[in-house]
Amino acid sequence: MPTARLDTLWTMLRPVPLGPFLPTYAAERFFVAPGLLTQVSSGEKEAVVSFGALHRGTLTPLLEHGFRWSRFDG
């Protein structure tokens, strides 16, 4: 997705104070909210976002911002 769409996430999430998970070409970072873990890998123009949650209801507020999920394995 375009990195501009990440702006709505920054109001909901807090960064995990760790360095990038992988080398800088992937720049994977982690963010949290109550019951939610988010992994963001972004470049200058595009980003890939993955969400992890124990309960499907935790993901529901993301729908209001246009974030849809393709699979829930809870």
CHARMM-style PDB file with segment names, atoms N, HN, CA, C and O in Angstrom:
ATOM      1  N   MET     1       0.835  -1.163   0.000  1.00  0.00      PROA
ATOM      2  CA  MET     1       0.000   0.000   0.000  1.00  0.00      PROA
ATOM      3  C   MET     1       0.886   1.234   0.000  1.00  0.00      PROA
ATOM      4  O   MET     1       2.052   1.144   0.384  1.00  0.00      PROA
ATOM      5  N   PRO     2       0.372   2.383  -0.417  1.00  0.00      PROA
ATOM      6  CA  PRO     2       1.165   3.622  -0.365  1.00  0.00      PROA
ATOM      7  C   PRO     2       1.489   3.999   1.085  1.00  0.00      PROA
ATOM      8  O   PRO     2       0.655   3.826   1.973  1.00  0.00      PROA
ATOM      9  N   THR     3       2.673   4.503   1.316  1.00  0.00      PROA
ATOM     10  HN  THR     3       3.350   4.644   0.594  1.00  0.00      PROA
ATOM     11  CA  THR     3       3.080   4.857   2.674  1.00  0.00      PROA
ATOM     12  C   THR     3       2.213   5.957   3.281  1.00  0.00      PROA
ATOM     13  O   THR     3       2.153   6.071   4.505  1.00  0.00      PROA
ATOM     14  N   ALA     4       1.550   6.758   2.479  1.00  0.00      PROA
ATOM     15  HN  ALA     4       1.598   6.665   1.484  1.00  0.00      PROA
ATOM     16  CA  ALA     4       0.667   7.812   3.008  1.00  0.00      PROA
ATOM     17  C   ALA     4      -0.466   7.219   3.843  1.00  0.00      PROA
ATOM     18  O   ALA     4      -0.979   7.882   4.745  1.00  0.00      PROA
ATOM     19  N   ARG     5      -0.857   5.993   3.557  1.00  0.00      PROA
ATOM     20  HN  ARG     5      -0.441   5.454   2.824  1.00  0.00      PROA
ATOM     21  CA  ARG     5      -1.930   5.349   4.329  1.00  0.00      PROA
ATOM     22  C   ARG     5      -1.505   4.999   5.739  1.00  0.00      PROA
ATOM     23  O   ARG     5      -2.354   4.715   6.584  1.00  0.00      PROA
ATOM     24  N   LEU     6      -0.195   5.013   6.015  1.00  0.00      PROA
ATOM     25  HN  LEU     6       0.494   5.243   5.328  1.00  0.00      PROA
ATOM     26  CA  LEU     6       0.287   4.687   7.350  1.00  0.00      PROA
ATOM     27  C   LEU     6      -0.046   5.770   8.372  1.00  0.00      PROA
ATOM     28  O   LEU     6      -0.056   5.501   9.574  1.00  0.00      PROA
ATOM     29  N   ASP     7      -0.315   6.977   7.915  1.00  0.00      PROA
ATOM     30  HN  ASP     7      -0.307   7.196   6.939  1.00  0.00      PROA
ATOM     31  CA  ASP     7      -0.590   8.084   8.840  1.00  0.00      PROA
ATOM     32  C   ASP     7      -1.716   7.769   9.808  1.00  0.00      PROA
ATOM     33  O   ASP     7      -1.637   8.142  10.979  1.00  0.00      PROA
ATOM     34  N   THR     8      -2.761   7.093   9.351  1.00  0.00      PROA
ATOM     35  HN  THR     8      -2.826   6.790   8.400  1.00  0.00      PROA
ATOM     36  CA  THR     8      -3.863   6.757  10.260  1.00  0.00      PROA
ATOM     37  C   THR     8      -3.438   5.751  11.316  1.00  0.00      PROA
ATOM     38  O   THR     8      -3.961   5.760  12.431  1.00  0.00      PROA
ATOM     39  N   LEU     9      -2.491   4.882  10.972  1.00  0.00      PROA
ATOM     40  HN  LEU     9      -2.066   4.874  10.067  1.00  0.00      PROA
ATOM     41  CA  LEU     9      -2.021   3.900  11.954  1.00  0.00      PROA
ATOM     42  C   LEU     9      -1.237   4.544  13.084  1.00  0.00      PROA
ATOM     43  O   LEU     9      -1.323   4.104  14.231  1.00  0.00      PROA
ATOM     44  N   TRP    10      -0.477   5.576  12.772  1.00  0.00      PROA
ATOM     45  HN  TRP    10      -0.407   5.933  11.841  1.00  0.00      PROA
ATOM     46  CA  TRP    10       0.382   6.183  13.793  1.00  0.00      PROA
ATOM     47  C   TRP    10      -0.430   6.804  14.917  1.00  0.00      PROA
ATOM     48  O   TRP    10       0.096   6.979  16.016  1.00  0.00      PROA
ATOM     49  N   THR    11      -1.691   7.142  14.685  1.00  0.00      PROA
ATOM     50  HN  THR    11      -2.118   7.000  13.793  1.00  0.00      PROA
ATOM     51  CA  THR    11      -2.521   7.684  15.757  1.00  0.00      PROA
ATOM     52  C   THR    11      -3.032   6.585  16.680  1.00  0.00      PROA
ATOM     53  O   THR    11      -3.435   6.862  17.810  1.00  0.00      PROA
ATOM     54  N   MET    12      -3.018   5.328  16.203  1.00  0.00      PROA
ATOM     55  HN  MET    12      -2.691   5.103  15.286  1.00  0.00      PROA
ATOM     56  CA  MET    12      -3.560   4.219  16.981  1.00  0.00      PROA
ATOM     57  C   MET    12      -2.476   3.367  17.636  1.00  0.00      PROA
ATOM     58  O   MET    12      -2.753   2.664  18.608  1.00  0.00      PROA
ATOM     59  N   LEU    13      -1.253   3.418  17.123  1.00  0.00      PROA
ATOM     60  HN  LEU    13      -1.028   3.990  16.334  1.00  0.00      PROA
ATOM     61  CA  LEU    13      -0.206   2.492  17.542  1.00  0.00      PROA
ATOM     62  C   LEU    13       0.958   3.188  18.231  1.00  0.00      PROA
ATOM     63  O   LEU    13       1.220   4.370  18.009  1.00  0.00      PROA
ATOM     64  N   ARG    14       1.647   2.429  19.070  1.00  0.00      PROA
ATOM     65  HN  ARG    14       1.434   1.469  19.250  1.00  0.00      PROA
ATOM     66  CA  ARG    14       2.867   2.921  19.724  1.00  0.00      PROA
ATOM     67  C   ARG    14       4.038   2.092  19.211  1.00  0.00      PROA
ATOM     68  O   ARG    14       3.914   0.875  19.070  1.00  0.00      PROA
ATOM     69  N   PRO    15       5.173   2.728  18.928  1.00  0.00      PROA
ATOM     70  CA  PRO    15       6.324   1.957  18.454  1.00  0.00      PROA
ATOM     71  C   PRO    15       6.936   1.109  19.558  1.00  0.00      PROA
ATOM     72  O   PRO    15       6.969   1.513  20.720  1.00  0.00      PROA
ATOM     73  N   VAL    16       7.413  -0.056  19.187  1.00  0.00      PROA
ATOM     74  HN  VAL    16       7.386  -0.384  18.243  1.00  0.00      PROA
ATOM     75  CA  VAL    16       8.164  -0.909  20.100  1.00  0.00      PROA
ATOM     76  C   VAL    16       9.610  -0.416  20.026  1.00  0.00      PROA
ATOM     77  O   VAL    16      10.176  -0.346  18.935  1.00  0.00      PROA
ATOM     78  N   PRO    17      10.217  -0.072  21.165  1.00  0.00      PROA
ATOM     79  CA  PRO    17      11.542   0.556  21.142  1.00  0.00      PROA
ATOM     80  C   PRO    17      12.681  -0.432  20.863  1.00  0.00      PROA
ATOM     81  O   PRO    17      13.540  -0.668  21.713  1.00  0.00      PROA
ATOM     82  N   LEU    18      12.667  -0.996  19.666  1.00  0.00      PROA
ATOM     83  HN  LEU    18      11.969  -0.805  18.975  1.00  0.00      PROA
ATOM     84  CA  LEU    18      13.714  -1.905  19.225  1.00  0.00      PROA
ATOM     85  C   LEU    18      14.240  -1.428  17.875  1.00  0.00      PROA
ATOM     86  O   LEU    18      13.548  -0.708  17.156  1.00  0.00      PROA
ATOM     87  N   GLY    19      15.446  -1.824  17.537  1.00  0.00      PROA
ATOM     88  HN  GLY    19      16.008  -2.409  18.122  1.00  0.00      PROA
ATOM     89  CA  GLY    19      15.971  -1.524  16.214  1.00  0.00      PROA
ATOM     90  C   GLY    19      15.219  -2.334  15.173  1.00  0.00      PROA
ATOM     91  O   GLY    19      14.447  -3.225  15.531  1.00  0.00      PROA
ATOM     92  N   PRO    20      15.424  -2.049  13.893  1.00  0.00      PROA
ATOM     93  CA  PRO    20      14.758  -2.832  12.839  1.00  0.00      PROA
ATOM     94  C   PRO    20      15.051  -4.317  12.986  1.00  0.00      PROA
ATOM     95  O   PRO    20      16.156  -4.708  13.361  1.00  0.00      PROA
ATOM     96  N   PHE    21      14.066  -5.128  12.693  1.00  0.00      PROA
ATOM     97  HN  PHE    21      13.168  -4.810  12.389  1.00  0.00      PROA
ATOM     98  CA  PHE    21      14.150  -6.578  12.853  1.00  0.00      PROA
ATOM     99  C   PHE    21      15.115  -7.204  11.842  1.00  0.00      PROA
ATOM    100  O   PHE    21      15.875  -8.112  12.176  1.00  0.00      PROA
ATOM    101  N   LEU    22      15.073  -6.710  10.615  1.00  0.00      PROA
ATOM    102  HN  LEU    22      14.455  -5.973  10.344  1.00  0.00      PROA
ATOM    103  CA  LEU    22      15.928  -7.205   9.549  1.00  0.00      PROA
ATOM    104  C   LEU    22      16.828  -6.074   9.064  1.00  0.00      PROA
ATOM    105  O   LEU    22      16.686  -4.937   9.513  1.00  0.00      PROA
ATOM    106  N   PRO    23      17.744  -6.371   8.160  1.00  0.00      PROA
ATOM    107  CA  PRO    23      18.604  -5.302   7.646  1.00  0.00      PROA
ATOM    108  C   PRO    23      17.803  -4.127   7.084  1.00  0.00      PROA
ATOM    109  O   PRO    23      16.611  -4.253   6.801  1.00  0.00      PROA
ATOM    110  N   THR    24      18.456  -3.016   6.930  1.00  0.00      PROA
ATOM    111  HN  THR    24      19.424  -2.914   7.160  1.00  0.00      PROA
ATOM    112  CA  THR    24      17.756  -1.773   6.591  1.00  0.00      PROA
ATOM    113  C   THR    24      17.029  -1.792   5.256  1.00  0.00      PROA
ATOM    114  O   THR    24      16.150  -0.955   5.049  1.00  0.00      PROA
ATOM    115  N   TYR    25      17.342  -2.690   4.350  1.00  0.00      PROA
ATOM    116  HN  TYR    25      18.056  -3.370   4.519  1.00  0.00      PROA
ATOM    117  CA  TYR    25      16.591  -2.707   3.082  1.00  0.00      PROA
ATOM    118  C   TYR    25      15.145  -3.124   3.306  1.00  0.00      PROA
ATOM    119  O   TYR    25      14.289  -2.796   2.484  1.00  0.00      PROA
ATOM    120  N   ALA    26      14.846  -3.828   4.377  1.00  0.00      PROA
ATOM    121  HN  ALA    26      15.542  -4.095   5.044  1.00  0.00      PROA
ATOM    122  CA  ALA    26      13.461  -4.190   4.684  1.00  0.00      PROA
ATOM    123  C   ALA    26      12.871  -3.229   5.710  1.00  0.00      PROA
ATOM    124  O   ALA    26      11.672  -2.950   5.681  1.00  0.00      PROA
ATOM    125  N   ALA    27      13.698  -2.726   6.611  1.00  0.00      PROA
ATOM    126  HN  ALA    27      14.671  -2.952   6.635  1.00  0.00      PROA
ATOM    127  CA  ALA    27      13.284  -1.743   7.620  1.00  0.00      PROA
ATOM    128  C   ALA    27      12.016  -2.165   8.358  1.00  0.00      PROA
ATOM    129  O   ALA    27      11.103  -1.357   8.533  1.00  0.00      PROA
ATOM    130  N   GLU    28      11.953  -3.415   8.788  1.00  0.00      PROA
ATOM    131  HN  GLU    28      12.694  -4.071   8.646  1.00  0.00      PROA
ATOM    132  CA  GLU    28      10.769  -3.883   9.497  1.00  0.00      PROA
ATOM    133  C   GLU    28      10.775  -3.348  10.920  1.00  0.00      PROA
ATOM    134  O   GLU    28      11.758  -3.473  11.649  1.00  0.00      PROA
ATOM    135  N   ARG    29       9.660  -2.752  11.290  1.00  0.00      PROA
ATOM    136  HN  ARG    29       8.861  -2.651  10.697  1.00  0.00      PROA
ATOM    137  CA  ARG    29       9.500  -2.215  12.631  1.00  0.00      PROA
ATOM    138  C   ARG    29       8.215  -2.768  13.219  1.00  0.00      PROA
ATOM    139  O   ARG    29       7.313  -3.186  12.493  1.00  0.00      PROA
ATOM    140  N   PHE    30       8.144  -2.764  14.551  1.00  0.00      PROA
ATOM    141  HN  PHE    30       8.877  -2.425  15.140  1.00  0.00      PROA
ATOM    142  CA  PHE    30       6.976  -3.292  15.246  1.00  0.00      PROA
ATOM    143  C   PHE    30       6.288  -2.181  16.031  1.00  0.00      PROA
ATOM    144  O   PHE    30       6.935  -1.284  16.571  1.00  0.00      PROA
ATOM    145  N   PHE    31       4.957  -2.265  16.079  1.00  0.00      PROA
ATOM    146  HN  PHE    31       4.431  -2.994  15.640  1.00  0.00      PROA
ATOM    147  CA  PHE    31       4.128  -1.308  16.797  1.00  0.00      PROA
ATOM    148  C   PHE    31       3.080  -2.091  17.564  1.00  0.00      PROA
ATOM    149  O   PHE    31       2.737  -3.214  17.192  1.00  0.00      PROA
ATOM    150  N   VAL    32       2.571  -1.499  18.639  1.00  0.00      PROA
ATOM    151  HN  VAL    32       2.849  -0.587  18.941  1.00  0.00      PROA
ATOM    152  CA  VAL    32       1.574  -2.189  19.455  1.00  0.00      PROA
ATOM    153  C   VAL    32       0.416  -1.263  19.799  1.00  0.00      PROA
ATOM    154  O   VAL    32       0.533  -0.038  19.775  1.00  0.00      PROA
ATOM    155  N   ALA    33      -0.690  -1.890  20.115  1.00  0.00      PROA
ATOM    156  HN  ALA    33      -0.786  -2.885  20.134  1.00  0.00      PROA
ATOM    157  CA  ALA    33      -1.879  -1.264  20.694  1.00  0.00      PROA
ATOM    158  C   ALA    33      -2.466  -2.354  21.588  1.00  0.00      PROA
ATOM    159  O   ALA    33      -2.059  -3.510  21.478  1.00  0.00      PROA
ATOM    160  N   PRO    34      -3.400  -2.025  22.458  1.00  0.00      PROA
ATOM    161  CA  PRO    34      -3.957  -3.076  23.319  1.00  0.00      PROA
ATOM    162  C   PRO    34      -4.474  -4.271  22.512  1.00  0.00      PROA
ATOM    163  O   PRO    34      -5.400  -4.142  21.712  1.00  0.00      PROA
ATOM    164  N   GLY    35      -3.861  -5.427  22.736  1.00  0.00      PROA
ATOM    165  HN  GLY    35      -3.109  -5.532  23.386  1.00  0.00      PROA
ATOM    166  CA  GLY    35      -4.268  -6.646  22.062  1.00  0.00      PROA
ATOM    167  C   GLY    35      -3.816  -6.776  20.622  1.00  0.00      PROA
ATOM    168  O   GLY    35      -4.251  -7.696  19.929  1.00  0.00      PROA
ATOM    169  N   LEU    36      -2.953  -5.882  20.148  1.00  0.00      PROA
ATOM    170  HN  LEU    36      -2.600  -5.135  20.711  1.00  0.00      PROA
ATOM    171  CA  LEU    36      -2.590  -5.859  18.733  1.00  0.00      PROA
ATOM    172  C   LEU    36      -1.085  -5.679  18.573  1.00  0.00      PROA
ATOM    173  O   LEU    36      -0.480  -4.831  19.228  1.00  0.00      PROA
ATOM    174  N   LEU    37      -0.489  -6.479  17.701  1.00  0.00      PROA
ATOM    175  HN  LEU    37      -0.981  -7.168  17.168  1.00  0.00      PROA
ATOM    176  CA  LEU    37       0.908  -6.332  17.317  1.00  0.00      PROA
ATOM    177  C   LEU    37       0.939  -6.083  15.820  1.00  0.00      PROA
ATOM    178  O   LEU    37       0.273  -6.785  15.060  1.00  0.00      PROA
ATOM    179  N   THR    38       1.703  -5.095  15.392  1.00  0.00      PROA
ATOM    180  HN  THR    38       2.244  -4.524  16.010  1.00  0.00      PROA
ATOM    181  CA  THR    38       1.756  -4.714  13.988  1.00  0.00      PROA
ATOM    182  C   THR    38       3.200  -4.715  13.520  1.00  0.00      PROA
ATOM    183  O   THR    38       4.089  -4.208  14.206  1.00  0.00      PROA
ATOM    184  N   GLN    39       3.423  -5.286  12.353  1.00  0.00      PROA
ATOM    185  HN  GLN    39       2.701  -5.697  11.797  1.00  0.00      PROA
ATOM    186  CA  GLN    39       4.737  -5.288  11.726  1.00  0.00      PROA
ATOM    187  C   GLN    39       4.632  -4.440  10.464  1.00  0.00      PROA
ATOM    188  O   GLN    39       3.758  -4.670   9.629  1.00  0.00      PROA
ATOM    189  N   VAL    40       5.520  -3.461  10.325  1.00  0.00      PROA
ATOM    190  HN  VAL    40       6.230  -3.274  11.004  1.00  0.00      PROA
ATOM    191  CA  VAL    40       5.509  -2.578   9.171  1.00  0.00      PROA
ATOM    192  C   VAL    40       6.860  -2.668   8.474  1.00  0.00      PROA
ATOM    193  O   VAL    40       7.903  -2.459   9.093  1.00  0.00      PROA
ATOM    194  N   SER    41       6.834  -2.974   7.210  1.00  0.00      PROA
ATOM    195  HN  SER    41       5.987  -3.144   6.707  1.00  0.00      PROA
ATOM    196  CA  SER    41       8.020  -2.971   6.367  1.00  0.00      PROA
ATOM    197  C   SER    41       7.757  -1.943   5.283  1.00  0.00      PROA
ATOM    198  O   SER    41       6.825  -2.094   4.493  1.00  0.00      PROA
ATOM    199  N   SER    42       8.573  -0.896   5.241  1.00  0.00      PROA
ATOM    200  HN  SER    42       9.330  -0.773   5.883  1.00  0.00      PROA
ATOM    201  CA  SER    42       8.265   0.176   4.293  1.00  0.00      PROA
ATOM    202  C   SER    42       9.504   0.684   3.593  1.00  0.00      PROA
ATOM    203  O   SER    42      10.614   0.657   4.124  1.00  0.00      PROA
ATOM    204  N   GLY    43       9.271   1.145   2.388  1.00  0.00      PROA
ATOM    205  HN  GLY    43       8.369   1.167   1.956  1.00  0.00      PROA
ATOM    206  CA  GLY    43      10.272   1.845   1.608  1.00  0.00      PROA
ATOM    207  C   GLY    43       9.858   3.303   1.524  1.00  0.00      PROA
ATOM    208  O   GLY    43       9.130   3.796   2.386  1.00  0.00      PROA
ATOM    209  N   GLU    44      10.309   3.985   0.506  1.00  0.00      PROA
ATOM    210  HN  GLU    44      10.900   3.585  -0.195  1.00  0.00      PROA
ATOM    211  CA  GLU    44       9.963   5.399   0.366  1.00  0.00      PROA
ATOM    212  C   GLU    44       8.516   5.600  -0.065  1.00  0.00      PROA
ATOM    213  O   GLU    44       7.874   6.563   0.354  1.00  0.00      PROA
ATOM    214  N   LYS    45       7.991   4.689  -0.909  1.00  0.00      PROA
ATOM    215  HN  LYS    45       8.513   3.906  -1.249  1.00  0.00      PROA
ATOM    216  CA  LYS    45       6.655   4.896  -1.471  1.00  0.00      PROA
ATOM    217  C   LYS    45       5.638   3.825  -1.104  1.00  0.00      PROA
ATOM    218  O   LYS    45       4.434   4.073  -1.165  1.00  0.00      PROA
ATOM    219  N   GLU    46       6.102   2.641  -0.725  1.00  0.00      PROA
ATOM    220  HN  GLU    46       7.080   2.439  -0.675  1.00  0.00      PROA
ATOM    221  CA  GLU    46       5.189   1.542  -0.442  1.00  0.00      PROA
ATOM    222  C   GLU    46       5.498   0.902   0.904  1.00  0.00      PROA
ATOM    223  O   GLU    46       6.626   0.947   1.395  1.00  0.00      PROA
ATOM    224  N   ALA    47       4.463   0.305   1.486  1.00  0.00      PROA
ATOM    225  HN  ALA    47       3.546   0.269   1.087  1.00  0.00      PROA
ATOM    226  CA  ALA    47       4.610  -0.366   2.771  1.00  0.00      PROA
ATOM    227  C   ALA    47       3.811  -1.665   2.764  1.00  0.00      PROA
ATOM    228  O   ALA    47       2.801  -1.795   2.073  1.00  0.00      PROA
ATOM    229  N   VAL    48       4.292  -2.617   3.551  1.00  0.00      PROA
ATOM    230  HN  VAL    48       5.113  -2.512   4.112  1.00  0.00      PROA
ATOM    231  CA  VAL    48       3.570  -3.865   3.791  1.00  0.00      PROA
ATOM    232  C   VAL    48       3.314  -3.914   5.293  1.00  0.00      PROA
ATOM    233  O   VAL    48       4.239  -3.775   6.093  1.00  0.00      PROA
ATOM    234  N   VAL    49       2.050  -4.111   5.669  1.00  0.00      PROA
ATOM    235  HN  VAL    49       1.299  -4.224   5.019  1.00  0.00      PROA
ATOM    236  CA  VAL    49       1.657  -4.104   7.074  1.00  0.00      PROA
ATOM    237  C   VAL    49       1.025  -5.448   7.415  1.00  0.00      PROA
ATOM    238  O   VAL    49       0.169  -5.946   6.684  1.00  0.00      PROA
ATOM    239  N   SER    50       1.456  -6.028   8.530  1.00  0.00      PROA
ATOM    240  HN  SER    50       2.151  -5.623   9.123  1.00  0.00      PROA
ATOM    241  CA  SER    50       0.873  -7.268   9.027  1.00  0.00      PROA
ATOM    242  C   SER    50       0.386  -7.025  10.451  1.00  0.00      PROA
ATOM    243  O   SER    50       1.075  -6.399  11.257  1.00  0.00      PROA
ATOM    244  N   PHE    51      -0.804  -7.525  10.747  1.00  0.00      PROA
ATOM    245  HN  PHE    51      -1.363  -8.034  10.092  1.00  0.00      PROA
ATOM    246  CA  PHE    51      -1.388  -7.376  12.078  1.00  0.00      PROA
ATOM    247  C   PHE    51      -1.478  -8.743  12.739  1.00  0.00      PROA
ATOM    248  O   PHE    51      -1.759  -9.743  12.078  1.00  0.00      PROA
ATOM    249  N   GLY    52      -1.239  -8.781  14.037  1.00  0.00      PROA
ATOM    250  HN  GLY    52      -1.010  -7.969  14.574  1.00  0.00      PROA
ATOM    251  CA  GLY    52      -1.414  -9.990  14.815  1.00  0.00      PROA
ATOM    252  C   GLY    52      -2.272  -9.686  16.025  1.00  0.00      PROA
ATOM    253  O   GLY    52      -2.034  -8.705  16.729  1.00  0.00      PROA
ATOM    254  N   ALA    53      -3.268 -10.519  16.272  1.00  0.00      PROA
ATOM    255  HN  ALA    53      -3.461 -11.316  15.701  1.00  0.00      PROA
ATOM    256  CA  ALA    53      -4.177 -10.315  17.408  1.00  0.00      PROA
ATOM    257  C   ALA    53      -4.697 -11.672  17.869  1.00  0.00      PROA
ATOM    258  O   ALA    53      -4.832 -12.600  17.072  1.00  0.00      PROA
ATOM    259  N   LEU    54      -4.984 -11.777  19.158  1.00  0.00      PROA
ATOM    260  HN  LEU    54      -4.874 -11.023  19.806  1.00  0.00      PROA
ATOM    261  CA  LEU    54      -5.561 -13.010  19.676  1.00  0.00      PROA
ATOM    262  C   LEU    54      -7.050 -13.113  19.380  1.00  0.00      PROA
ATOM    263  O   LEU    54      -7.583 -14.212  19.228  1.00  0.00      PROA
ATOM    264  N   HSD    55      -7.726 -11.961  19.298  1.00  0.00      PROA
ATOM    265  HN  HSD    55      -7.293 -11.068  19.422  1.00  0.00      PROA
ATOM    266  CA  HSD    55      -9.167 -11.946  19.105  1.00  0.00      PROA
ATOM    267  C   HSD    55      -9.522 -11.124  17.873  1.00  0.00      PROA
ATOM    268  O   HSD    55      -8.989 -10.034  17.665  1.00  0.00      PROA
ATOM    269  N   ARG    56     -10.409 -11.646  17.076  1.00  0.00      PROA
ATOM    270  HN  ARG    56     -10.842 -12.531  17.244  1.00  0.00      PROA
ATOM    271  CA  ARG    56     -10.828 -10.976  15.842  1.00  0.00      PROA
ATOM    272  C   ARG    56     -11.395  -9.588  16.122  1.00  0.00      PROA
ATOM    273  O   ARG    56     -11.218  -8.680  15.310  1.00  0.00      PROA
ATOM    274  N   GLY    57     -12.066  -9.407  17.243  1.00  0.00      PROA
ATOM    275  HN  GLY    57     -12.210 -10.145  17.903  1.00  0.00      PROA
ATOM    276  CA  GLY    57     -12.651  -8.111  17.585  1.00  0.00      PROA
ATOM    277  C   GLY    57     -11.625  -6.996  17.702  1.00  0.00      PROA
ATOM    278  O   GLY    57     -11.947  -5.825  17.499  1.00  0.00      PROA
ATOM    279  N   THR    58     -10.389  -7.357  18.028  1.00  0.00      PROA
ATOM    280  HN  THR    58     -10.127  -8.308  18.192  1.00  0.00      PROA
ATOM    281  CA  THR    58      -9.326  -6.360  18.119  1.00  0.00      PROA
ATOM    282  C   THR    58      -9.050  -5.734  16.760  1.00  0.00      PROA
ATOM    283  O   THR    58      -8.614  -4.585  16.686  1.00  0.00      PROA
ATOM    284  N   LEU    59      -9.296  -6.471  15.691  1.00  0.00      PROA
ATOM    285  HN  LEU    59      -9.649  -7.405  15.751  1.00  0.00      PROA
ATOM    286  CA  LEU    59      -9.044  -5.981  14.338  1.00  0.00      PROA
ATOM    287  C   LEU    59     -10.174  -5.127  13.787  1.00  0.00      PROA
ATOM    288  O   LEU    59      -9.972  -4.403  12.813  1.00  0.00      PROA
ATOM    289  N   THR    60     -11.344  -5.193  14.380  1.00  0.00      PROA
ATOM    290  HN  THR    60     -11.508  -5.781  15.172  1.00  0.00      PROA
ATOM    291  CA  THR    60     -12.519  -4.492  13.864  1.00  0.00      PROA
ATOM    292  C   THR    60     -12.309  -2.987  13.675  1.00  0.00      PROA
ATOM    293  O   THR    60     -12.723  -2.467  12.639  1.00  0.00      PROA
ATOM    294  N   PRO    61     -11.687  -2.250  14.617  1.00  0.00      PROA
ATOM    295  CA  PRO    61     -11.489  -0.812  14.397  1.00  0.00      PROA
ATOM    296  C   PRO    61     -10.649  -0.486  13.160  1.00  0.00      PROA
ATOM    297  O   PRO    61     -10.737   0.620  12.627  1.00  0.00      PROA
ATOM    298  N   LEU    62      -9.850  -1.425  12.711  1.00  0.00      PROA
ATOM    299  HN  LEU    62      -9.778  -2.324  13.144  1.00  0.00      PROA
ATOM    300  CA  LEU    62      -9.030  -1.189  11.520  1.00  0.00      PROA
ATOM    301  C   LEU    62      -9.885  -1.065  10.259  1.00  0.00      PROA
ATOM    302  O   LEU    62      -9.482  -0.421   9.291  1.00  0.00      PROA
ATOM    303  N   LEU    63     -11.065  -1.683  10.275  1.00  0.00      PROA
ATOM    304  HN  LEU    63     -11.393  -2.206  11.061  1.00  0.00      PROA
ATOM    305  CA  LEU    63     -11.962  -1.598   9.122  1.00  0.00      PROA
ATOM    306  C   LEU    63     -12.391  -0.159   8.850  1.00  0.00      PROA
ATOM    307  O   LEU    63     -12.579   0.223   7.695  1.00  0.00      PROA
ATOM    308  N   GLU    64     -12.546   0.638   9.900  1.00  0.00      PROA
ATOM    309  HN  GLU    64     -12.393   0.327  10.838  1.00  0.00      PROA
ATOM    310  CA  GLU    64     -12.951   2.033   9.743  1.00  0.00      PROA
ATOM    311  C   GLU    64     -11.929   2.840   8.953  1.00  0.00      PROA
ATOM    312  O   GLU    64     -12.261   3.868   8.363  1.00  0.00      PROA
ATOM    313  N   HSD    65     -10.685   2.370   8.943  1.00  0.00      PROA
ATOM    314  HN  HSD    65     -10.415   1.534   9.422  1.00  0.00      PROA
ATOM    315  CA  HSD    65      -9.616   3.080   8.249  1.00  0.00      PROA
ATOM    316  C   HSD    65      -9.246   2.408   6.929  1.00  0.00      PROA
ATOM    317  O   HSD    65      -8.238   2.755   6.313  1.00  0.00      PROA
ATOM    318  N   GLY    66     -10.053   1.455   6.500  1.00  0.00      PROA
ATOM    319  HN  GLY    66     -10.872   1.173   7.001  1.00  0.00      PROA
ATOM    320  CA  GLY    66      -9.828   0.814   5.210  1.00  0.00      PROA
ATOM    321  C   GLY    66      -8.830  -0.325   5.217  1.00  0.00      PROA
ATOM    322  O   GLY    66      -8.417  -0.779   4.150  1.00  0.00      PROA
ATOM    323  N   PHE    67      -8.428  -0.803   6.391  1.00  0.00      PROA
ATOM    324  HN  PHE    67      -8.763  -0.434   7.258  1.00  0.00      PROA
ATOM    325  CA  PHE    67      -7.517  -1.931   6.471  1.00  0.00      PROA
ATOM    326  C   PHE    67      -8.345  -3.204   6.577  1.00  0.00      PROA
ATOM    327  O   PHE    67      -9.114  -3.375   7.523  1.00  0.00      PROA
ATOM    328  N   ARG    68      -8.186  -4.086   5.614  1.00  0.00      PROA
ATOM    329  HN  ARG    68      -7.561  -3.947   4.846  1.00  0.00      PROA
ATOM    330  CA  ARG    68      -8.914  -5.349   5.583  1.00  0.00      PROA
ATOM    331  C   ARG    68      -7.929  -6.484   5.787  1.00  0.00      PROA
ATOM    332  O   ARG    68      -6.752  -6.346   5.454  1.00  0.00      PROA
ATOM    333  N   TRP    69      -8.377  -7.577   6.315  1.00  0.00      PROA
ATOM    334  HN  TRP    69      -9.333  -7.690   6.585  1.00  0.00      PROA
ATOM    335  CA  TRP    69      -7.506  -8.728   6.466  1.00  0.00      PROA
ATOM    336  C   TRP    69      -8.001  -9.839   5.575  1.00  0.00      PROA
ATOM    337  O   TRP    69      -9.192  -9.940   5.280  1.00  0.00      PROA
ATOM    338  N   SER    70      -7.068 -10.675   5.150  1.00  0.00      PROA
ATOM    339  HN  SER    70      -6.100 -10.593   5.390  1.00  0.00      PROA
ATOM    340  CA  SER    70      -7.407 -11.768   4.247  1.00  0.00      PROA
ATOM    341  C   SER    70      -7.495 -13.108   4.977  1.00  0.00      PROA
ATOM    342  O   SER    70      -8.037 -14.074   4.441  1.00  0.00      PROA
ATOM    343  N   ARG    71      -6.957 -13.166   6.209  1.00  0.00      PROA
ATOM    344  HN  ARG    71      -6.516 -12.381   6.645  1.00  0.00      PROA
ATOM    345  CA  ARG    71      -6.952 -14.423   6.943  1.00  0.00      PROA
ATOM    346  C   ARG    71      -6.886 -14.128   8.433  1.00  0.00      PROA
ATOM    347  O   ARG    71      -6.166 -13.228   8.866  1.00  0.00      PROA
ATOM    348  N   PHE    72      -7.634 -14.886   9.205  1.00  0.00      PROA
ATOM    349  HN  PHE    72      -8.218 -15.617   8.853  1.00  0.00      PROA
ATOM    350  CA  PHE    72      -7.549 -14.811  10.660  1.00  0.00      PROA
ATOM    351  C   PHE    72      -7.421 -16.234  11.175  1.00  0.00      PROA
ATOM    352  O   PHE    72      -8.302 -17.064  10.948  1.00  0.00      PROA
ATOM    353  N   ASP    73      -6.332 -16.513  11.863  1.00  0.00      PROA
ATOM    354  HN  ASP    73      -5.617 -15.839  12.046  1.00  0.00      PROA
ATOM    355  CA  ASP    73      -6.068 -17.876  12.321  1.00  0.00      PROA
ATOM    356  C   ASP    73      -6.282 -18.061  13.817  1.00  0.00      PROA
ATOM    357  O   ASP    73      -5.786 -19.026  14.398  1.00  0.00      PROA
ATOM    358  N   GLY    74      -7.025 -17.134  14.457  1.00  0.00      PROA
ATOM    359  HN  GLY    74      -7.428 -16.350  13.985  1.00  0.00      PROA
ATOM    360  CA  GLY    74      -7.217 -17.180  15.887  1.00  0.00      PROA
ATOM    361  C   GLY    74      -7.993 -18.330  16.302  1.00  0.00      PROA
ATOM    362  OT1 GLY    74      -8.242 -18.509  17.494  1.00  0.00      PROA
TER     363      GLY     74
END
